[in-house]
């Protein structure tokens, strides 16, 4: 299986590994396909993501997807980060083999869960602009959230 230079770089030298203590938002995603997990924690300051970290149980592609995604997020607004999707993550990575595309999906899901957690905690809500909440922002932010503390890059 061939990976792009970006994937190889982010797998062998992952950025932003760890947890943020008392984060503004926390999100997790787990792949039903392979069991890999990504956990993302973020800190928001002055309307921007000033810190983003991840932990992952998984293959090199899932670690690379989380690494490149957290790197991209820092300095961006919550609204801009909410628009990031798996297709854009694949672009940041320089692509993934078809059997590894779910790794980009996991990164997207973990990021959006962390952002929605922040919006729920702050009382802002997403205004119904995210995929799937239909205006029930609290329910959307809680969907799929698990808190067992596992994960390592």
VMD Tcl script that builds the backbone (N, CA, C; Angstrom):
set m [mol new atoms 459]
animate dup $m
set s [atomselect $m all]
$s set {name element resname resid chain x y z} {
  {N N UNK 1 A 0.855 -1.172 0.000}
  {CA C UNK 1 A 0.000 0.000 0.000}
  {C C UNK 1 A 0.899 1.232 0.000}
  {N N UNK 2 A 0.702 2.098 -0.958}
  {CA C UNK 2 A 1.504 3.313 -1.063}
  {C C UNK 2 A 0.764 4.493 -0.451}
  {N N UNK 3 A 1.491 5.263 0.328}
  {CA C UNK 3 A 0.953 6.475 0.945}
  {C C UNK 3 A 1.702 7.688 0.416}
  {N N UNK 4 A 1.039 8.818 0.435}
  {CA C UNK 4 A 1.676 10.071 0.021}
  {C C UNK 4 A 2.766 10.444 1.031}
  {N N UNK 5 A 3.632 11.361 0.624}
  {CA C UNK 5 A 4.670 11.855 1.536}
  {C C UNK 5 A 4.042 12.511 2.760}
  {N N UNK 6 A 2.919 13.191 2.570}
  {CA C UNK 6 A 2.248 13.857 3.694}
  {C C UNK 6 A 1.746 12.836 4.707}
  {N N UNK 7 A 1.118 11.768 4.233}
  {CA C UNK 7 A 0.628 10.728 5.141}
  {C C UNK 7 A 1.798 10.115 5.903}
  {N N UNK 8 A 2.854 9.768 5.193}
  {CA C UNK 8 A 4.023 9.163 5.828}
  {C C UNK 8 A 4.634 10.105 6.857}
  {N N UNK 9 A 4.740 11.388 6.518}
  {CA C UNK 9 A 5.295 12.377 7.438}
  {C C UNK 9 A 4.440 12.504 8.699}
  {N N UNK 10 A 3.129 12.610 8.536}
  {CA C UNK 10 A 2.254 12.788 9.702}
  {C C UNK 10 A 2.126 11.515 10.533}
  {N N UNK 11 A 2.328 10.352 9.915}
  {CA C UNK 11 A 2.312 9.110 10.682}
  {C C UNK 11 A 3.610 8.953 11.476}
  {N N UNK 12 A 4.727 9.224 10.845}
  {CA C UNK 12 A 6.011 9.030 11.528}
  {C C UNK 12 A 6.358 10.176 12.473}
  {N N UNK 13 A 5.795 11.361 12.216}
  {CA C UNK 13 A 6.035 12.541 13.063}
  {C C UNK 13 A 4.710 13.246 13.349}
  {N N UNK 14 A 3.803 12.585 14.072}
  {CA C UNK 14 A 2.487 13.200 14.290}
  {C C UNK 14 A 2.581 14.492 15.090}
  {N N UNK 15 A 1.770 15.447 14.699}
  {CA C UNK 15 A 1.697 16.735 15.389}
  {C C UNK 15 A 0.508 16.740 16.347}
  {N N UNK 16 A 0.624 17.514 17.400}
  {CA C UNK 16 A -0.496 17.786 18.307}
  {C C UNK 16 A -1.029 16.539 18.997}
  {N N UNK 17 A -0.138 15.629 19.369}
  {CA C UNK 17 A -0.554 14.417 20.063}
  {C C UNK 17 A -0.761 14.731 21.542}
  {N N UNK 18 A -1.843 14.230 22.106}
  {CA C UNK 18 A -2.103 14.383 23.530}
  {C C UNK 18 A -3.520 14.835 23.788}
  {N N UNK 19 A -3.755 15.237 25.011}
  {CA C UNK 19 A -5.049 15.768 25.448}
  {C C UNK 19 A -4.845 17.168 25.989}
  {N N UNK 20 A -5.819 18.004 25.785}
  {CA C UNK 20 A -5.826 19.338 26.389}
  {C C UNK 20 A -6.547 19.216 27.726}
  {N N UNK 21 A -5.904 19.689 28.774}
  {CA C UNK 21 A -6.549 19.682 30.082}
  {C C UNK 21 A -7.670 20.713 30.090}
  {N N UNK 22 A -8.834 20.318 30.575}
  {CA C UNK 22 A -10.020 21.175 30.632}
  {C C UNK 22 A -10.298 21.821 29.261}
  {N N UNK 23 A -10.550 20.998 28.244}
  {CA C UNK 23 A -10.737 21.535 26.890}
  {C C UNK 23 A -12.054 22.278 26.720}
  {N N UNK 24 A -12.098 23.140 25.721}
  {CA C UNK 24 A -13.342 23.801 25.338}
  {C C UNK 24 A -14.292 22.807 24.691}
  {N N UNK 25 A -13.727 21.799 24.023}
  {CA C UNK 25 A -14.541 20.780 23.372}
  {C C UNK 25 A -13.781 19.477 23.249}
  {N N UNK 26 A -14.528 18.380 23.290}
  {CA C UNK 26 A -13.961 17.036 23.166}
  {C C UNK 26 A -14.862 16.234 22.242}
  {N N UNK 27 A -14.243 15.519 21.313}
  {CA C UNK 27 A -15.025 14.671 20.415}
  {C C UNK 27 A -14.287 13.396 20.105}
  {N N UNK 28 A -15.044 12.328 19.887}
  {CA C UNK 28 A -14.457 11.037 19.547}
  {C C UNK 28 A -15.202 10.421 18.384}
  {N N UNK 29 A -14.491 9.573 17.680}
  {CA C UNK 29 A -15.088 8.795 16.611}
  {C C UNK 29 A -14.446 7.421 16.608}
  {N N UNK 30 A -15.247 6.426 16.288}
  {CA C UNK 30 A -14.755 5.045 16.207}
  {C C UNK 30 A -15.227 4.448 14.892}
  {N N UNK 31 A -14.337 3.763 14.217}
  {CA C UNK 31 A -14.681 3.108 12.966}
  {C C UNK 31 A -15.289 1.744 13.236}
  {N N UNK 32 A -16.467 1.527 12.695}
  {CA C UNK 32 A -17.082 0.203 12.772}
  {C C UNK 32 A -16.363 -0.770 11.836}
  {N N UNK 33 A -15.626 -0.243 10.872}
  {CA C UNK 33 A -14.930 -1.070 9.889}
  {C C UNK 33 A -13.746 -1.795 10.525}
  {N N UNK 34 A -12.932 -1.066 11.296}
  {CA C UNK 34 A -11.681 -1.652 11.790}
  {C C UNK 34 A -11.485 -1.495 13.290}
  {N N UNK 35 A -12.328 -0.719 13.960}
  {CA C UNK 35 A -12.182 -0.514 15.393}
  {C C UNK 35 A -11.256 0.622 15.786}
  {N N UNK 36 A -10.638 1.292 14.811}
  {CA C UNK 36 A -9.773 2.438 15.118}
  {C C UNK 36 A -10.587 3.532 15.798}
  {N N UNK 37 A -9.888 4.356 16.597}
  {CA C UNK 37 A -10.538 5.468 17.299}
  {C C UNK 37 A -9.698 6.722 17.195}
  {N N UNK 38 A -10.379 7.843 17.129}
  {CA C UNK 38 A -9.716 9.154 17.192}
  {C C UNK 38 A -10.450 9.983 18.234}
  {N N UNK 39 A -9.677 10.628 19.101}
  {CA C UNK 39 A -10.217 11.542 20.112}
  {C C UNK 39 A -9.564 12.900 19.871}
  {N N UNK 40 A -10.361 13.951 19.778}
  {CA C UNK 40 A -9.862 15.311 19.542}
  {C C UNK 40 A -10.310 16.202 20.695}
  {N N UNK 41 A -9.369 16.980 21.227}
  {CA C UNK 41 A -9.710 18.013 22.206}
  {C C UNK 41 A -9.267 19.357 21.634}
  {N N UNK 42 A -10.072 20.379 21.903}
  {CA C UNK 42 A -9.781 21.716 21.376}
  {C C UNK 42 A -9.902 22.766 22.467}
  {N N UNK 43 A -9.188 23.864 22.275}
  {CA C UNK 43 A -9.336 25.051 23.118}
  {C C UNK 43 A -9.660 26.211 22.199}
  {N N UNK 44 A -10.696 26.940 22.559}
  {CA C UNK 44 A -11.155 28.091 21.784}
  {C C UNK 44 A -10.810 29.357 22.547}
  {N N UNK 45 A -10.254 30.335 21.854}
  {CA C UNK 45 A -9.943 31.634 22.439}
  {C C UNK 45 A -10.198 32.724 21.418}
  {N N UNK 46 A -10.944 33.719 21.826}
  {CA C UNK 46 A -11.259 34.848 20.948}
  {C C UNK 46 A -11.865 34.395 19.624}
  {N N UNK 47 A -12.747 33.385 19.702}
  {CA C UNK 47 A -13.460 32.920 18.521}
  {C C UNK 47 A -12.677 32.027 17.578}
  {N N UNK 48 A -11.457 31.698 17.952}
  {CA C UNK 48 A -10.607 30.864 17.091}
  {C C UNK 48 A -10.138 29.622 17.856}
  {N N UNK 49 A -9.805 28.608 17.108}
  {CA C UNK 49 A -9.226 27.411 17.699}
  {C C UNK 49 A -7.752 27.716 17.950}
  {N N UNK 50 A -7.393 27.845 19.211}
  {CA C UNK 50 A -6.012 28.206 19.533}
  {C C UNK 50 A -5.167 26.980 19.868}
  {N N UNK 51 A -5.831 25.852 20.124}
  {CA C UNK 51 A -5.100 24.615 20.395}
  {C C UNK 51 A -5.987 23.441 20.003}
  {N N UNK 52 A -5.387 22.427 19.406}
  {CA C UNK 52 A -6.097 21.200 19.037}
  {C C UNK 52 A -5.126 20.036 19.216}
  {N N UNK 53 A -5.587 18.996 19.897}
  {CA C UNK 53 A -4.763 17.807 20.120}
  {C C UNK 53 A -5.591 16.572 19.830}
  {N N UNK 54 A -4.889 15.465 19.596}
  {CA C UNK 54 A -5.591 14.214 19.343}
  {C C UNK 54 A -4.873 13.050 19.988}
  {N N UNK 55 A -5.625 11.986 20.193}
  {CA C UNK 55 A -5.097 10.676 20.535}
  {C C UNK 55 A -5.789 9.703 19.604}
  {N N UNK 56 A -5.058 8.661 19.218}
  {CA C UNK 56 A -5.623 7.687 18.291}
  {C C UNK 56 A -5.161 6.282 18.625}
  {N N UNK 57 A -6.101 5.365 18.588}
  {CA C UNK 57 A -5.788 3.941 18.514}
  {C C UNK 57 A -6.029 3.595 17.070}
  {N N UNK 58 A -5.000 3.236 16.352}
  {CA C UNK 58 A -5.277 2.885 14.977}
  {C C UNK 58 A -4.060 2.816 14.099}
  {N N UNK 59 A -4.351 2.654 12.839}
  {CA C UNK 59 A -3.318 2.507 11.812}
  {C C UNK 59 A -2.669 3.855 11.506}
  {N N UNK 60 A -1.639 3.796 10.689}
  {CA C UNK 60 A -0.930 5.007 10.297}
  {C C UNK 60 A -1.821 6.018 9.602}
  {N N UNK 61 A -2.773 5.545 8.804}
  {CA C UNK 61 A -3.661 6.471 8.091}
  {C C UNK 61 A -4.555 7.230 9.060}
  {N N UNK 62 A -5.041 6.584 10.114}
  {CA C UNK 62 A -5.892 7.300 11.063}
  {C C UNK 62 A -5.076 8.297 11.881}
  {N N UNK 63 A -3.857 7.939 12.246}
  {CA C UNK 63 A -2.980 8.874 12.964}
  {C C UNK 63 A -2.656 10.070 12.076}
  {N N UNK 64 A -2.323 9.813 10.816}
  {CA C UNK 64 A -2.010 10.905 9.887}
  {C C UNK 64 A -3.211 11.810 9.668}
  {N N UNK 65 A -4.398 11.221 9.534}
  {CA C UNK 65 A -5.605 12.028 9.312}
  {C C UNK 65 A -5.874 12.945 10.501}
  {N N UNK 66 A -5.728 12.416 11.715}
  {CA C UNK 66 A -5.948 13.244 12.906}
  {C C UNK 66 A -4.869 14.314 13.034}
  {N N UNK 67 A -3.634 13.965 12.746}
  {CA C UNK 67 A -2.528 14.911 12.846}
  {C C UNK 67 A -2.693 16.081 11.875}
  {N N UNK 68 A -2.924 15.775 10.610}
  {CA C UNK 68 A -3.045 16.827 9.606}
  {C C UNK 68 A -4.279 17.696 9.873}
  {N N UNK 69 A -5.333 17.080 10.393}
  {CA C UNK 69 A -6.560 17.818 10.677}
  {C C UNK 69 A -6.365 18.785 11.834}
  {N N UNK 70 A -5.734 18.325 12.924}
  {CA C UNK 70 A -5.516 19.242 14.047}
  {C C UNK 70 A -4.569 20.370 13.657}
  {N N UNK 71 A -3.584 20.066 12.844}
  {CA C UNK 71 A -2.669 21.103 12.373}
  {C C UNK 71 A -3.423 22.164 11.567}
  {N N UNK 72 A -4.325 21.727 10.698}
  {CA C UNK 72 A -5.108 22.637 9.863}
  {C C UNK 72 A -6.043 23.502 10.705}
  {N N UNK 73 A -6.612 22.945 11.761}
  {CA C UNK 73 A -7.623 23.640 12.567}
  {C C UNK 73 A -7.093 24.852 13.319}
  {N N UNK 74 A -5.868 24.766 13.793}
  {CA C UNK 74 A -5.339 25.805 14.683}
  {C C UNK 74 A -5.314 27.148 13.961}
  {N N UNK 75 A -5.927 28.147 14.604}
  {CA C UNK 75 A -6.000 29.497 14.050}
  {C C UNK 75 A -7.273 29.770 13.257}
  {N N UNK 76 A -8.080 28.743 13.041}
  {CA C UNK 76 A -9.315 28.917 12.267}
  {C C UNK 76 A -10.503 29.137 13.202}
  {N N UNK 77 A -11.545 29.745 12.661}
  {CA C UNK 77 A -12.771 29.953 13.435}
  {C C UNK 77 A -13.534 28.642 13.561}
  {N N UNK 78 A -14.400 28.579 14.552}
  {CA C UNK 78 A -15.260 27.410 14.735}
  {C C UNK 78 A -16.100 27.201 13.479}
  {N N UNK 79 A -16.634 28.274 12.935}
  {CA C UNK 79 A -17.488 28.178 11.739}
  {C C UNK 79 A -16.715 27.605 10.555}
  {N N UNK 80 A -15.484 28.047 10.365}
  {CA C UNK 80 A -14.674 27.535 9.265}
  {C C UNK 80 A -14.341 26.060 9.480}
  {N N UNK 81 A -13.983 25.696 10.711}
  {CA C UNK 81 A -13.638 24.310 11.007}
  {C C UNK 81 A -14.841 23.383 10.853}
  {N N UNK 82 A -16.048 23.876 11.121}
  {CA C UNK 82 A -17.249 23.054 10.955}
  {C C UNK 82 A -17.469 22.663 9.500}
  {N N UNK 83 A -16.901 23.402 8.586}
  {CA C UNK 83 A -17.068 23.106 7.157}
  {C C UNK 83 A -16.077 22.063 6.648}
  {N N UNK 84 A -15.069 21.737 7.452}
  {CA C UNK 84 A -14.089 20.734 7.050}
  {C C UNK 84 A -14.785 19.382 6.925}
  {N N UNK 85 A -14.558 18.704 5.817}
  {CA C UNK 85 A -15.155 17.387 5.635}
  {C C UNK 85 A -14.088 16.380 5.227}
  {N N UNK 86 A -14.494 15.120 5.133}
  {CA C UNK 86 A -13.555 14.046 4.821}
  {C C UNK 86 A -12.867 14.269 3.479}
  {N N UNK 87 A -13.586 14.810 2.525}
  {CA C UNK 87 A -12.989 15.066 1.208}
  {C C UNK 87 A -11.839 16.072 1.327}
  {N N UNK 88 A -12.044 17.128 2.124}
  {CA C UNK 88 A -10.984 18.124 2.322}
  {C C UNK 88 A -9.798 17.511 3.077}
  {N N UNK 89 A -10.087 16.650 4.053}
  {CA C UNK 89 A -9.014 15.983 4.798}
  {C C UNK 89 A -8.206 15.093 3.864}
  {N N UNK 90 A -8.886 14.386 2.978}
  {CA C UNK 90 A -8.180 13.576 1.978}
  {C C UNK 90 A -7.266 14.455 1.130}
  {N N UNK 91 A -7.726 15.650 0.778}
  {CA C UNK 91 A -6.900 16.591 0.019}
  {C C UNK 91 A -5.675 17.028 0.803}
  {N N UNK 92 A -5.859 17.316 2.095}
  {CA C UNK 92 A -4.725 17.709 2.943}
  {C C UNK 92 A -3.691 16.593 3.045}
  {N N UNK 93 A -4.166 15.359 3.016}
  {CA C UNK 93 A -3.283 14.196 3.126}
  {C C UNK 93 A -2.618 13.816 1.808}
  {N N UNK 94 A -3.108 14.364 0.712}
  {CA C UNK 94 A -2.617 13.928 -0.594}
  {C C UNK 94 A -3.230 12.604 -1.004}
  {N N UNK 95 A -4.398 12.292 -0.427}
  {CA C UNK 95 A -5.135 11.078 -0.747}
  {C C UNK 95 A -4.823 9.929 0.188}
  {N N UNK 96 A -5.709 8.937 0.151}
  {CA C UNK 96 A -5.537 7.679 0.869}
  {C C UNK 96 A -6.030 6.556 -0.032}
  {N N UNK 97 A -5.513 5.352 0.149}
  {CA C UNK 97 A -6.048 4.224 -0.599}
  {C C UNK 97 A -7.540 4.045 -0.280}
  {N N UNK 98 A -8.324 3.518 -1.203}
  {CA C UNK 98 A -9.773 3.380 -0.988}
  {C C UNK 98 A -10.140 2.680 0.326}
  {N N UNK 99 A -9.370 1.682 0.716}
  {CA C UNK 99 A -9.698 0.950 1.941}
  {C C UNK 99 A -9.352 1.734 3.211}
  {N N UNK 100 A -8.768 2.914 3.075}
  {CA C UNK 100 A -8.407 3.738 4.232}
  {C C UNK 100 A -9.172 5.068 4.285}
  {N N UNK 101 A -10.087 5.282 3.369}
  {CA C UNK 101 A -10.842 6.543 3.337}
  {C C UNK 101 A -11.618 6.761 4.635}
  {N N UNK 102 A -12.052 5.681 5.274}
  {CA C UNK 102 A -12.792 5.824 6.535}
  {C C UNK 102 A -11.967 6.540 7.603}
  {N N UNK 103 A -10.653 6.571 7.473}
  {CA C UNK 103 A -9.804 7.279 8.442}
  {C C UNK 103 A -10.044 8.789 8.367}
  {N N UNK 104 A -10.225 9.313 7.168}
  {CA C UNK 104 A -10.553 10.732 7.011}
  {C C UNK 104 A -11.950 11.018 7.552}
  {N N UNK 105 A -12.865 10.082 7.363}
  {CA C UNK 105 A -14.226 10.234 7.902}
  {C C UNK 105 A -14.184 10.286 9.429}
  {N N UNK 106 A -13.388 9.406 10.045}
  {CA C UNK 106 A -13.256 9.434 11.506}
  {C C UNK 106 A -12.708 10.766 12.000}
  {N N UNK 107 A -11.698 11.300 11.317}
  {CA C UNK 107 A -11.130 12.588 11.719}
  {C C UNK 107 A -12.190 13.672 11.639}
  {N N UNK 108 A -12.959 13.694 10.548}
  {CA C UNK 108 A -14.046 14.672 10.418}
  {C C UNK 108 A -15.047 14.526 11.566}
  {N N UNK 109 A -15.462 13.314 11.839}
  {CA C UNK 109 A -16.464 13.090 12.893}
  {C C UNK 109 A -15.954 13.515 14.267}
  {N N UNK 110 A -14.704 13.211 14.574}
  {CA C UNK 110 A -14.144 13.580 15.875}
  {C C UNK 110 A -14.037 15.099 16.017}
  {N N UNK 111 A -13.606 15.768 14.945}
  {CA C UNK 111 A -13.492 17.232 14.967}
  {C C UNK 111 A -14.863 17.868 15.148}
  {N N UNK 112 A -15.831 17.424 14.378}
  {CA C UNK 112 A -17.175 18.016 14.480}
  {C C UNK 112 A -17.789 17.749 15.846}
  {N N UNK 113 A -17.544 16.568 16.407}
  {CA C UNK 113 A -18.046 16.282 17.752}
  {C C UNK 113 A -17.406 17.217 18.777}
  {N N UNK 114 A -16.105 17.498 18.637}
  {CA C UNK 114 A -15.425 18.420 19.561}
  {C C UNK 114 A -15.971 19.834 19.406}
  {N N UNK 115 A -16.182 20.266 18.171}
  {CA C UNK 115 A -16.722 21.604 17.933}
  {C C UNK 115 A -18.146 21.727 18.480}
  {N N UNK 116 A -18.960 20.710 18.258}
  {CA C UNK 116 A -20.324 20.731 18.773}
  {C C UNK 116 A -20.351 20.686 20.295}
  {N N UNK 117 A -19.407 19.958 20.894}
  {CA C UNK 117 A -19.292 19.936 22.342}
  {C C UNK 117 A -18.984 21.333 22.863}
  {N N UNK 118 A -18.068 22.015 22.193}
  {CA C UNK 118 A -17.757 23.403 22.576}
  {C C UNK 118 A -18.993 24.293 22.461}
  {N N UNK 119 A -19.708 24.184 21.355}
  {CA C UNK 119 A -20.896 25.022 21.155}
  {C C UNK 119 A -21.955 24.726 22.206}
  {N N UNK 120 A -22.118 23.461 22.550}
  {CA C UNK 120 A -23.092 23.088 23.577}
  {C C UNK 120 A -22.681 23.661 24.933}
  {N N UNK 121 A -21.398 23.508 25.291}
  {CA C UNK 121 A -20.911 24.008 26.578}
  {C C UNK 121 A -21.020 25.521 26.674}
  {N N UNK 122 A -20.774 26.195 25.557}
  {CA C UNK 122 A -20.793 27.656 25.565}
  {C C UNK 122 A -22.208 28.216 25.452}
  {N N UNK 123 A -23.165 27.339 25.154}
  {CA C UNK 123 A -24.546 27.782 25.007}
  {C C UNK 123 A -24.844 28.394 23.652}
  {N N UNK 124 A -23.861 28.389 22.754}
  {CA C UNK 124 A -24.043 29.025 21.450}
  {C C UNK 124 A -24.873 28.177 20.503}
  {N N UNK 125 A -24.714 26.858 20.545}
  {CA C UNK 125 A -25.394 25.990 19.584}
  {C C UNK 125 A -24.879 26.252 18.188}
  {N N UNK 126 A -25.245 25.390 17.282}
  {CA C UNK 126 A -24.752 25.534 15.908}
  {C C UNK 126 A -25.769 26.268 15.040}
  {N N UNK 127 A -26.932 26.585 15.589}
  {CA C UNK 127 A -27.947 27.270 14.797}
  {C C UNK 127 A -28.554 26.386 13.726}
  {N N UNK 128 A -28.384 25.071 13.868}
  {CA C UNK 128 A -28.937 24.150 12.887}
  {C C UNK 128 A -28.119 24.056 11.618}
  {N N UNK 129 A -26.887 24.635 11.620}
  {CA C UNK 129 A -26.052 24.637 10.414}
  {C C UNK 129 A -25.208 23.386 10.244}
  {N N UNK 130 A -25.205 22.514 11.220}
  {CA C UNK 130 A -24.398 21.307 11.060}
  {C C UNK 130 A -25.232 20.201 10.431}
  {N N UNK 131 A -24.569 19.192 9.979}
  {CA C UNK 131 A -25.279 18.076 9.361}
  {C C UNK 131 A -25.898 17.207 10.437}
  {N N UNK 132 A -27.205 17.169 10.484}
  {CA C UNK 132 A -27.854 16.174 11.303}
  {C C UNK 132 A -28.525 16.610 12.579}
  {N N UNK 133 A -28.323 17.821 13.081}
  {CA C UNK 133 A -28.948 18.118 14.370}
  {C C UNK 133 A -30.345 18.708 14.219}
  {N N UNK 134 A -30.636 19.293 13.090}
  {CA C UNK 134 A -31.969 19.858 12.899}
  {C C UNK 134 A -32.333 20.888 13.949}
  {N N UNK 135 A -31.345 21.555 14.503}
  {CA C UNK 135 A -31.597 22.568 15.521}
  {C C UNK 135 A -31.532 22.031 16.942}
  {N N UNK 136 A -31.463 20.708 17.116}
  {CA C UNK 136 A -31.332 20.100 18.440}
  {C C UNK 136 A -29.845 19.964 18.752}
  {N N UNK 137 A -29.187 21.107 18.945}
  {CA C UNK 137 A -27.730 21.123 19.068}
  {C C UNK 137 A -27.234 20.290 20.241}
  {N N UNK 138 A -27.928 20.307 21.359}
  {CA C UNK 138 A -27.482 19.529 22.513}
  {C C UNK 138 A -27.506 18.045 22.196}
  {N N UNK 139 A -28.552 17.587 21.549}
  {CA C UNK 139 A -28.648 16.178 21.175}
  {C C UNK 139 A -27.587 15.795 20.170}
  {N N UNK 140 A -27.300 16.691 19.233}
  {CA C UNK 140 A -26.300 16.431 18.208}
  {C C UNK 140 A -24.915 16.339 18.835}
  {N N UNK 141 A -24.598 17.239 19.740}
  {CA C UNK 141 A -23.276 17.252 20.355}
  {C C UNK 141 A -23.041 16.017 21.203}
  {N N UNK 142 A -24.099 15.457 21.775}
  {CA C UNK 142 A -23.939 14.285 22.624}
  {C C UNK 142 A -23.914 12.989 21.836}
  {N N UNK 143 A -24.373 13.014 20.592}
  {CA C UNK 143 A -24.459 11.788 19.802}
  {C C UNK 143 A -23.078 11.181 19.588}
  {N N UNK 144 A -22.929 9.929 19.923}
  {CA C UNK 144 A -21.690 9.211 19.676}
  {C C UNK 144 A -20.555 9.544 20.606}
  {N N UNK 145 A -20.761 10.379 21.602}
  {CA C UNK 145 A -19.680 10.773 22.499}
  {C C UNK 145 A -19.461 9.704 23.546}
  {N N UNK 146 A -18.228 9.295 23.670}
  {CA C UNK 146 A -17.877 8.286 24.642}
  {C C UNK 146 A -16.720 8.818 25.477}
  {N N UNK 147 A -16.727 8.489 26.736}
  {CA C UNK 147 A -15.704 9.036 27.609}
  {C C UNK 147 A -14.993 7.939 28.380}
  {N N UNK 148 A -14.199 7.133 27.707}
  {CA C UNK 148 A -13.476 6.106 28.427}
  {C C UNK 148 A -11.989 6.398 28.524}
  {N N UNK 149 A -11.536 7.504 27.906}
  {CA C UNK 149 A -10.174 7.958 28.081}
  {C C UNK 149 A -9.088 7.186 27.348}
  {N N UNK 150 A -9.428 6.260 26.463}
  {CA C UNK 150 A -8.408 5.495 25.755}
  {C C UNK 150 A -7.862 6.258 24.564}
  {N N UNK 151 A -6.707 5.847 24.138}
  {CA C UNK 151 A -6.163 6.363 22.893}
  {C C UNK 151 A -4.717 6.778 22.990}
  {N N UNK 152 A -3.970 6.410 22.020}
  {CA C UNK 152 A -2.586 6.833 21.892}
  {C C UNK 152 A -2.263 6.967 20.419}
  {N N UNK 153 A -1.447 7.943 20.093}
  {CA C UNK 153 A -1.055 8.106 18.690}
  {C C UNK 153 A -0.110 7.008 18.307}
}
mol reanalyze $m
mol bondsrecalc $m
mol representation Tube
mol addrep $m
